């Protein structure tokens, strides 16, 4: 037996604001320097990837991705420091919640499983 946990952040209207999908898009943009390549790498079309970025930027009221068109060396897409900070915070939250979930699951189910088995045999 094992526990699975998925972490995401919603607004007060239950709209998805941030989670593993948006984090992965941002991570891919950071690695590839391209929204199109990032979208392709996560199996999403460009328009949807750009939409995810815009929703998040609108909610936090700050730029996350800076784009520069052209073929110059500095063209393409780059993450802002705010985007990198947001990704880092989400990763920390996600890891903390999963770590706690694993610990608590073990306490409630796995550590007690042998006690439950012993009790049922004594009945």
Order of alpha helices (4+ residues) and beta strands (2+ residues): beta-beta-alpha-alpha-alpha-beta-beta-alpha-alpha
